[in-house]
Amino acid sequence: MNRTVRLICAVIFILIIAVSAIQIVQQLCGNLRADITQEQLYTLSDGTRRILQNLQQPVTLRLYYTKTATLRAPDQIRFFNAYYDYVKALLEEYVRQSKGKVKLEIIDPRPYSQEELAAIRYGLKRFSITEEESFFFGLVLQTELGVIKTIPFFSPDREKLIEYDITSLIDKAVNPPKTRVGILSSLPVMGDELSGYMAAMMRMQGQQPRRPWGLVRQLQELYADVRSIPTDTEEIRDVDLLLVIHPKDLPAKTKYAIDQYILRGGRAFIALDPFSVVDRPDPAMMQYGIEHKASSSLPELLAAWGLEMPEDTFAGDRVLAGVGSTSPNRRPEKILPYLKLTSSYNCFNKEVPMTSSLNEMTFWFSGVLREKSDVQNLPADVERTPLLMTTSQGNTWSISSPYELRAPDYAAILSRFRDGSSPVVLAYRVSGTLRSAFPDGPPKEEKPSSDSEKKAEEEEKKEDNSAASAHLSQAVQPTAVVVVADVDFLSDVLAYQETLFGLAAAGDNAAFVLNALEELSGSTDLIRLRSRGGYKRPFTRVDQIEKAAEEKTAEEEARILAEIKGFETQLNEKLRTLQSTEQELINKTILEEKKDIELKLHEAEMWLRDVKMKKVAEKEALKNRIRNFCTLPGPLFVLAAAVALSIYRSVKRRRSIHHMREP
């Protein structure tokens, strides 16, 4: 066998060994992955992994993306290619973590194909590229039992919430939806629940039955069962979600019922208020001198959750204070209790899905929620997440007596308000394995004093003993509660507005409640999911160079323009002081000054051009350095290795020749 044949066989054997080694490594280490991104973009959160591990039925994910059409599409469509790669890689991680429970199908719907027809039937968003080509980028989920859920379109605006959207889709598909909502309130939020006869009698007397609040009507459209819970209830059952609105003067047994409902795994949205404007006093009660109380709180429950809401204390912020006229004869002024929270001032927690997409909310005499640091035996897994807050200039303001709010002096309130140095929180989400606010069991009612009620007392003791046996001192599983320090933001006054077509939402007040209920209806693992980092990394160094150059240019440009403006002002003043007999001098002066202005403008343009050239040169130099850093090390390393190997072989050959020459 000659040398050429041996060389060819060696190359073939090397290729066979290399391919076999690659296959063996893929089989043995195929699941080994390393996420080296700074924000762990391709690593699923613990909550998502737990949901995937607890799947009891197979789930099929179909990712529709018209990849072929994007090759000839405009730049606006080709922009989605990088986003598609990110979504695809993330879905593949779902498949790996599910241990076979999740299957992924990548579908490129071509024109007039069955795949395109299926995408349209599933309700995915369709964007026309040409007369034949359409652009799809959505997800369809189907379970073994035939449940179908979709994400119609992966919008880049939801990039940071993409894991929440996908995990929420899986969680809602495999778990039965929670559709029973209970509302416990001291206000007539459900309207006048009257029979047909009683309603007709009221109309005959010239009275109209009160309609339910706009929020309740919207909930009745979204949920199958929305029921009212009495404020003196002893137990809350057969309810998936609980709304507690303005719980004023609740008896201890009702507070205990709320506490036990939450510990049994129930989810609650609680709205408290140190002063509710919509809680109007009853004229009949005022005639008898009965004092009206417009505040509500649940101090025992808040303390068990590590929160507190101070009495007669309100949130204020000069930046967020609304402007209005408090009387017909007064000019518009800032009203400190009237707060308009906006996303531009970072008033919403962007890390939490329920508040990440909010733009504007309105509050009226909102209270303040604070975290208590001296909470005893607060479980380690309890998280208190701020949801709504003022700007860093927000602060609290107080009143010495509720009578100050009967006819509030808004100018005096604003004058004595002092700006703060940290945001004031208006809403919290508390999640985890909560503990009871009644560690000793159900609260004891007052004992009867008459001898004739001893038998009833003994029966109540028996009932108390049976209830105590079912008492929970800690939640059976992690749960969640949303607490807001305002009630008025739910009312029709702030949350809705009358239009020609009926009641319409005003701002995002109602959207916040609906988002919170939707999030609370999911599993605890889903609730704790936070937003992810962006898959696109900005060129911060380039941005800094551009920003520095633009600031320098803008500063110098403003200085030159100010000089020119000042010179023109001096010229106009000089012209006004000259006499009309000095016409020749005037013309000569104008020409000289005009030349100076043109010279200064020319110099300014030249300077600006030089600055922009320097900026471009700095960007080009940075680009060259990055390119050289990324491309040169590899070839240089190979070249250095080759040179070192050549020197080593040369030295070794010389030594071998030297040894051969020796006798």
C-alpha positions in Angstrom: 0.0 0.0 0.0 1.6 3.2 -1.1 1.7 6.5 0.8 -1.3 8.1 -1.1 -3.7 5.3 -0.3 -2.7 5.3 3.4 -3.3 9.0 3.5 -6.8 8.6 1.9 -7.7 5.8 4.3 -6.5 7.9 7.3 -8.7 10.9 6.2 -11.7 8.6 5.8 -11.2 7.0 9.2 -10.7 10.4 10.8 -14.0 11.6 9.4 -15.8 8.4 10.6 -14.4 8.9 14.1 -15.3 12.6 14.1 -18.9 11.9 13.0 -19.3 9.0 15.5 -17.9 11.1 18.3 -20.4 13.9 17.5 -23.3 11.5 17.5 -22.2 9.9 20.8 -21.7 13.3 22.5 -25.2 14.4 21.2 -26.8 11.3 22.6 -25.0 11.5 26.0 -24.9 15.2 26.5 -27.8 16.4 24.3 -29.7 17.9 27.3 -26.7 19.7 28.7 -27.1 23.5 28.1 -25.5 26.6 29.3 -27.3 30.0 29.3 -24.6 32.6 29.2 -26.9 35.6 28.6 -26.7 38.2 31.3 -30.4 38.1 32.1 -30.8 34.3 31.7 -33.1 34.8 28.7 -33.3 31.1 27.8 -33.7 29.8 31.4 -37.2 29.1 32.6 -38.3 30.3 36.0 -38.9 27.9 38.9 -42.7 28.5 38.6 -42.8 27.5 35.0 -40.7 24.4 35.6 -43.1 23.3 38.4 -46.1 23.8 36.2 -44.5 21.7 33.4 -43.5 19.0 35.9 -47.1 18.7 37.2 -48.7 18.3 33.8 -51.0 15.3 33.8 -51.8 15.2 30.1 -49.8 15.8 26.9 -49.8 19.3 25.4 -49.1 20.2 21.8 -47.7 23.6 20.8 -47.9 24.7 17.2 -45.8 27.7 16.4 -47.0 29.4 13.2 -44.5 31.6 11.4 -44.3 32.3 7.7 -40.6 32.0 7.4 -40.6 31.5 3.6 -42.6 34.7 3.0 -40.3 36.8 5.2 -37.4 36.2 2.8 -39.1 38.6 0.3 -41.0 40.7 2.8 -40.4 44.4 3.7 -38.0 45.3 6.5 -40.9 45.6 8.9 -41.7 41.9 8.5 -38.0 40.7 8.4 -37.6 42.4 11.7 -39.5 39.5 13.3 -36.9 36.9 12.2 -34.7 37.4 15.2 -37.7 37.5 17.5 -38.9 34.3 16.0 -35.6 32.6 16.7 -35.8 33.7 20.3 -39.5 32.4 20.7 -38.6 29.1 19.1 -35.6 28.6 21.4 -37.7 29.4 24.4 -40.4 26.9 23.3 -37.8 24.3 22.8 -36.8 24.8 26.4 -40.4 24.2 27.4 -40.2 20.8 25.6 -37.0 19.9 27.4 -38.3 20.8 30.8 -41.6 19.0 30.4 -40.0 15.5 30.0 -42.1 14.6 27.0 -45.4 16.2 28.1 -45.0 19.1 25.7 -44.6 18.6 22.0 -43.6 21.4 19.6 -44.5 21.7 16.0 -43.1 24.5 13.7 -45.5 25.3 10.9 -44.8 27.6 7.9 -48.2 28.3 6.5 -48.0 28.7 2.7 -50.7 30.4 0.6 -53.8 28.3 0.0 -52.4 25.4 2.1 -54.2 23.5 4.8 -51.8 25.1 7.4 -52.8 28.6 6.4 -56.5 27.6 6.6 -55.9 26.2 10.1 -54.1 29.4 11.2 -57.1 31.4 10.0 -59.6 29.0 11.7 -57.7 29.2 15.0 -58.0 33.0 14.9 -54.3 33.9 14.5 -53.7 37.5 13.3 -53.1 37.7 9.6 -51.1 40.5 7.9 -51.0 40.7 4.1 -47.6 40.9 2.4 -48.7 40.5 -1.2 -51.9 39.5 -2.9 -51.1 35.8 -2.1 -48.6 35.9 0.8 -49.8 36.5 4.4 -47.7 36.9 7.6 -48.5 34.8 10.7 -46.7 34.7 14.0 -48.8 33.0 16.7 -49.1 30.0 18.9 -51.8 27.4 19.2 -52.0 25.1 22.2 -54.1 21.9 22.1 -54.5 19.4 25.0 -55.3 15.7 24.8 -58.8 16.4 25.8 -59.4 18.9 22.9 -58.9 22.2 24.8 -57.5 24.8 22.4 -55.9 28.1 23.5 -54.1 30.6 21.3 -51.7 33.5 21.3 -52.9 35.3 18.2 -49.7 37.3 17.7 -46.3 37.5 19.4 -46.1 41.3 19.7 -42.7 42.7 20.6 -44.5 44.9 23.1 -45.0 41.8 25.2 -41.4 40.6 24.9 -40.7 40.8 28.6 -43.9 39.0 29.4 -43.5 36.2 26.9 -42.8 33.5 29.5 -45.9 34.5 31.5 -48.1 34.5 28.3 -46.9 31.0 27.3 -47.1 29.5 30.8 -50.5 31.1 31.4 -51.7 29.5 28.2 -50.6 26.1 29.4 -51.9 26.6 33.0 -55.4 27.7 31.8 -55.6 24.8 29.3 -54.9 22.0 31.8 -56.6 23.5 34.8 -60.4 24.2 35.0 -61.3 27.9 34.8 -62.4 29.7 37.9 -65.7 31.3 37.1 -67.4 31.9 40.5 -66.9 35.4 41.9 -68.1 36.5 45.3 -68.5 40.1 46.3 -68.6 41.2 49.9 -69.1 44.9 50.3 -70.6 47.5 52.7 -71.6 49.6 49.6 -74.5 48.8 47.3 -72.1 47.7 44.5 -74.7 45.0 43.4 -77.4 47.5 43.1 -80.9 47.1 44.5 -81.5 43.3 44.3 -85.3 43.6 44.3 -88.1 41.3 43.0 -90.1 42.4 40.0 -93.0 43.5 42.2 -90.8 45.7 44.5 -89.1 47.3 41.5 -92.4 48.1 39.9 -93.6 49.6 43.2 -90.5 51.9 43.4 -91.1 53.1 39.8 -94.7 53.9 40.6 -93.4 56.0 43.5 -91.1 57.9 41.1 -88.0 56.1 42.3 -85.5 54.1 40.2 -83.8 51.0 41.6 -80.1 51.4 41.8 -78.2 49.6 39.1 -75.0 47.6 39.9 -71.7 49.3 39.6 -70.1 49.3 36.1 -67.4 46.9 37.4 -70.0 44.4 38.6 -71.8 44.6 35.2 -68.5 43.9 33.5 -67.8 41.0 35.8 -71.2 39.5 35.1 -70.3 39.5 31.4 -67.0 37.8 31.9 -67.8 35.3 34.6 -70.6 32.7 34.8 -71.5 33.3 38.4 -71.2 36.6 40.3 -72.9 36.5 43.6 -73.2 38.8 46.7 -71.9 37.7 50.1 -73.5 39.1 53.2 -71.3 41.3 55.4 -72.3 39.1 58.5 -71.5 35.8 56.9 -69.8 33.1 59.1 -68.3 31.1 56.2 -67.4 31.7 52.6 -67.8 28.7 50.3 -68.3 27.8 46.7 -66.5 30.9 45.5 -63.3 30.8 43.3 -62.5 34.5 43.6 -63.4 37.0 46.3 -63.8 40.7 46.0 -63.9 42.6 49.3 -64.9 46.2 48.7 -65.0 48.7 51.6 -65.3 46.2 54.5 -66.7 48.8 57.0 -67.3 47.7 60.6 -67.3 44.0 59.8 -68.0 41.6 62.7 -65.2 39.4 63.9 -66.9 36.3 62.5 -66.9 37.8 59.0 -63.2 38.7 59.2 -62.5 35.2 60.4 -64.5 33.8 57.4 -62.3 35.9 55.0 -59.2 34.7 56.8 -60.1 31.0 56.6 -61.3 31.3 53.0 -57.8 32.6 52.0 -56.0 29.9 54.0 -58.1 27.2 52.3 -56.5 28.3 49.0 -59.0 31.1 48.0 -57.8 34.2 46.2 -59.0 37.6 47.2 -58.9 41.2 45.9 -59.4 43.6 48.8 -60.1 47.3 48.5 -59.8 49.4 51.7 -60.1 53.1 52.2 -59.3 55.6 55.0 -62.0 57.9 53.5 -64.4 56.8 50.7 -66.0 59.6 48.8 -68.7 57.4 47.3 -69.7 56.2 50.8 -72.4 58.8 51.2 -74.1 59.3 54.6 -77.8 58.3 55.0 -79.9 61.5 55.5 -82.2 59.6 57.9 -79.2 58.6 60.1 -77.9 62.2 60.1 -81.3 63.5 61.3 -81.0 61.2 64.4 -77.4 62.4 65.0 -75.8 59.1 64.1 -72.2 59.8 63.0 -71.4 58.4 59.6 -68.1 56.6 59.2 -66.6 56.5 55.7 -63.4 54.5 56.4 -62.8 50.8 56.2 -59.9 48.5 57.2 -58.9 45.0 58.1 -56.0 45.6 60.5 -55.9 42.1 61.9 -55.6 40.5 58.4 -53.2 43.1 57.2 -50.9 42.5 60.2 -50.9 38.8 59.5 -49.8 39.6 55.9 -47.1 41.9 57.0 -48.9 45.1 56.0 -50.5 48.1 57.6 -52.7 51.0 56.5 -52.5 54.0 58.9 -55.7 55.7 59.8 -56.5 59.2 58.5 -53.4 59.1 56.4 -53.4 59.6 52.6 -51.0 59.5 49.7 -49.9 62.7 48.0 -47.7 63.7 45.1 -47.4 67.2 43.5 -46.3 65.6 40.2 -49.4 63.3 40.0 -51.9 65.7 41.5 -54.8 66.5 39.2 -55.9 69.9 38.2 -59.5 71.1 38.6 -61.9 73.7 39.9 -63.4 73.0 43.3 -66.1 75.6 42.9 -67.7 77.5 40.0 -66.0 80.8 41.0 -62.5 79.5 41.6 -59.7 79.0 39.1 -58.4 75.5 38.4 -55.8 74.4 41.0 -53.9 71.3 41.9 -55.9 68.9 44.0 -53.5 66.8 46.0 -56.0 64.0 47.0 -56.8 63.6 43.2 -53.9 61.4 41.9 -53.5 60.4 38.3 -50.9 57.6 38.2 -49.3 57.2 34.8 -46.8 54.8 33.2 -44.5 57.7 32.2 -43.7 58.4 35.9 -43.1 54.6 36.6 -46.2 54.4 38.8 -46.9 50.7 37.8 -44.7 47.7 38.6 -43.5 46.6 35.1 -42.2 43.3 36.6 -45.7 42.1 37.3 -48.0 41.1 34.5 -51.2 42.6 36.0 -49.7 46.1 36.0 -47.1 46.0 33.3 -49.5 47.2 30.5 -51.3 49.9 32.5 -51.1 53.5 31.3 -53.2 55.6 33.6 -55.2 55.2 36.8 -57.1 57.7 38.9 -57.4 57.7 42.7 -59.4 59.9 45.1 -58.3 60.2 48.7 -56.2 57.1 48.5 -54.7 55.6 51.6 -51.2 54.3 52.1 -49.9 50.7 52.5 -46.7 50.0 54.3 -44.7 46.8 55.0 -44.4 46.0 58.7 -40.9 45.0 59.8 -41.8 43.7 63.2 -44.1 40.9 62.0 -43.7 37.8 64.1 -43.6 34.4 62.5 -44.1 35.7 58.9 -43.3 32.7 56.7 -40.1 32.9 54.7 -41.8 32.3 51.3 -44.3 35.2 51.7 -43.6 37.9 49.1 -45.0 41.5 49.4 -44.8 43.0 45.9 -45.7 46.7 45.4 -48.1 47.2 42.5 -49.0 50.8 42.4 -47.0 53.7 43.7 -46.3 57.4 43.4 -43.2 59.0 42.1 -40.1 59.4 44.4 -41.4 62.8 45.4 -44.6 61.3 46.9 -45.3 61.5 50.6 -48.2 61.1 53.0 -50.4 63.7 54.6 -52.8 63.3 57.5 -55.8 64.9 59.1 -56.5 65.3 62.8 -60.2 64.7 62.5 -62.6 63.2 59.9 -64.6 66.5 60.1 -61.8 68.1 58.0 -62.9 66.1 55.0 -66.6 67.2 55.0 -65.6 70.5 53.3 -61.8 70.0 52.5 -59.6 73.0 51.9 -57.5 71.7 49.0 -55.3 74.8 48.9 -54.5 74.4 52.6 -53.8 70.7 52.1 -51.4 71.4 49.3 -49.6 74.2 51.2 -48.8 72.0 54.2 -47.8 69.1 52.1 -44.0 68.3 51.9 -42.4 66.3 49.1 -40.9 63.0 50.1 -37.8 61.1 48.9 -39.3 57.6 48.1 -42.4 56.4 46.5 -45.6 55.8 48.5 -47.3 52.5 47.8 -51.0 52.3 47.1 -51.4 48.6 46.3 -49.6 45.3 47.2 -49.7 41.7 46.2 -49.1 39.3 49.0 -48.3 35.7 48.0 -47.0 32.6 49.8 -48.0 30.3 52.6 -49.9 32.8 54.7 -50.7 32.4 58.4 -54.0 33.1 60.2 -54.8 36.4 61.8 -56.7 34.3 64.4 -54.0 31.9 65.7 -56.2 30.9 68.7 -59.1 29.8 66.6 -62.5 31.4 65.9 -63.2 34.7 67.7 -65.4 34.4 70.8 -68.7 36.2 70.8 -70.0 38.0 73.9 -71.5 35.6 76.4 -75.2 35.8 77.1 -76.0 37.3 80.5 -79.5 35.9 81.1 -80.1 32.5 82.6 -82.7 31.6 80.0 -80.0 31.5 77.3 -77.7 28.9 78.9 -78.9 26.1 76.6 -78.2 28.3 73.6 -74.8 29.0 75.0 -74.0 25.3 75.4 -75.1 24.6 71.8 -72.9 27.4 70.6 -70.0 25.9 72.5 -70.5 22.6 70.7 -70.6 24.5 67.4 -67.4 26.4 68.3 -65.6 23.1 69.2 -66.5 21.6 65.8 -65.5 24.8 64.1 -62.2 24.9 66.0 -61.4 21.4 64.9 -61.6 22.7 61.2 -59.6 25.8 62.0 -56.5 26.5 59.9 -53.6 28.3 61.5 -51.7 28.3 58.2 -52.5 28.1 54.5 -52.8 24.5 53.2 -51.0 25.7 50.0 -49.5 29.0 48.7 -52.1 31.6 47.9 -52.3 35.2 46.9 -54.1 38.4 47.9 -54.2 41.8 46.3 -54.7 44.8 48.6 -55.5 48.3 47.5 -55.8 51.3 49.8 -58.7 53.0 47.9 -62.3 52.1 47.1 -63.3 55.1 45.0 -61.2 54.1 42.0 -63.6 51.2 41.5 -66.7 53.4 41.4 -68.5 54.6 38.3 -67.3 58.1 39.2 -63.6 57.3 38.3 -63.6 54.0 36.6 -66.3 54.6 34.0 -67.9 57.3 31.9 -71.3 57.6 30.2 -71.2 57.6 26.4 -73.8 57.5 23.7 -73.4 53.7 23.6 -73.6 53.3 27.4 -71.0 52.9 30.2 -67.4 52.8 28.9 -64.2 52.3 30.9 -62.3 55.5 31.7 -58.5 54.9 32.0 -57.2 51.6 33.4 -59.0 51.5 36.8 -61.2 48.6 35.7 -58.5 47.0 33.7 -56.3 46.7 36.8 -59.1 44.9 38.7 -59.8 42.5 35.7 -56.0 41.9 35.3 -55.7 41.1 39.0 -58.6 38.7 39.0 -57.3 36.9 35.9 -53.9 36.5 37.4 -55.3 35.4 40.8 -57.4 32.8 39.0 -54.1 31.0 37.9 -51.9 28.8 39.9 -49.5 30.2 42.5 -46.5 29.3 40.4 -48.0 31.4 37.6 -48.7 34.3 39.9 -45.1 34.5 41.0 -43.7 34.7 37.5 -41.9 38.0 36.7 -41.0 39.7 33.5 -37.9 38.6 31.5 -35.1 40.7 30.1 -35.1 41.8 26.5 -33.5 39.5 23.9 -32.1 42.5 22.1 -29.0 44.0 23.6 -28.4 47.7 23.0 -25.0 49.1 21.9 -24.5 51.1 25.0 -21.0 52.2 24.2 -22.2 53.6 20.8 -25.2 55.2 22.4 -22.9 56.9 25.0 -20.7 58.3 22.2 -23.7 59.6 20.3 -25.2 61.1 23.3 -22.0 62.8 24.4 -21.4 64.2 20.9 -25.1 65.4 20.6 -25.0 67.1 24.0 -21.7 68.8 23.1 -23.2 69.9 19.7 -26.5 71.0 21.2 -24.7 73.1 23.9 -22.4 74.8 21.5 -25.2 75.3 19.0 -27.4 76.9 21.6 -24.5 79.2 22.7 -23.9 80.4 19.1 -27.6 80.9 18.5 -27.8 82.9 21.7 -24.9 85.1 20.5 -26.6 85.7 17.1 -29.9 86.6 18.8 -28.1 89.0 21.1 -26.3 90.6 18.3 -29.5 91.1 16.3 -31.1 92.7 19.3 -28.2 95.1 19.6 -28.5 95.9 15.9 -32.2 96.7 16.2 -31.6 99.0 19.1 -28.8 100.8 17.3 -31.1 101.3 14.3 -33.7 102.9 16.5 -31.3 105.4 17.9 -29.8 106.6 14.6 -31.3 109.7 13.0 -32.9 109.5 9.6 -30.4 112.0 8.2 -27.7 109.4 8.6 -29.1 107.0 6.0 -25.7 106.3 4.4 -24.2 105.4 7.8 -27.2 103.1 8.4 -26.8 101.2 5.2 -23.0 100.8 5.8 -23.7 99.6 9.4 -26.3 97.1 8.3 -24.0 95.6 5.7 -21.1 95.2 8.1 -23.3 93.6 10.7 -24.8 91.3 8.1 -21.4 90.1 7.1 -20.5 89.4 10.8 -23.7 87.4 11.2 -23.0 85.3 8.0 -19.4 84.8 9.1 -20.6 83.5 12.5 -23.1 81.2 10.9 -20.5 79.8 8.6 -18.1 79.2 11.5 -20.9 77.5 13.5 -21.8 75.2 10.6 -18.1 74.3 10.1 -17.8 73.6 13.8 -20.9 71.4 13.8 -19.6 69.5 10.8 -16.3 68.9 12.6 -18.1 67.6 15.7 -20.3 65.3 13.6 -17.3 64.0 11.7 -15.6 63.3 15.0 -18.7 61.4 16.2 -18.8 59.3 13.0 -15.0 58.7 13.4 -15.4 57.5 17.0 -18.2 55.1 15.9 -16.1 53.8 13.0 -13.1 53.3 15.3 -15.2 51.5 17.8 -16.7 49.3 15.1 -13.2 48.5 13.8 -12.0 47.6 17.4 -15.0 45.3 18.0 -14.5 43.7 14.6 -10.8 43.2 15.1 -11.5 41.8 18.6 -14.0 39.3 17.3 -12.2 38.2 14.1 -8.4 38.5 14.7 -7.9 36.4 17.9 -8.9 33.2 16.1 -6.5 33.4 13.1 -3.8 34.9 15.2 -4.1 31.9 17.6 -3.9 29.5 14.7 -1.0 31.3 13.2 0.9 31.4 16.5 0.2 27.7 17.1 1.4 26.9 13.6 4.6 28.9 14.1 5.2 27.3 17.4 4.6 23.9 16.0 7.0 24.6 13.1 9.7 25.8 15.4 9.2 22.8 17.6 9.5 20.4 14.6 12.5 22.3 13.3 14.3 22.0 16.6 13.4 18.4 17.0 14.6 17.6 13.4 17.9 19.3 14.1 18.4 17.4 17.3 17.6 14.2 15.5 20.1 15.0 12.8 22.7 15.9 15.4 22.2 12.6 17.2 22.5 10.7 13.9 25.8 12.4 13.1 27.3 11.4 16.4 29.5 8.3 16.3 
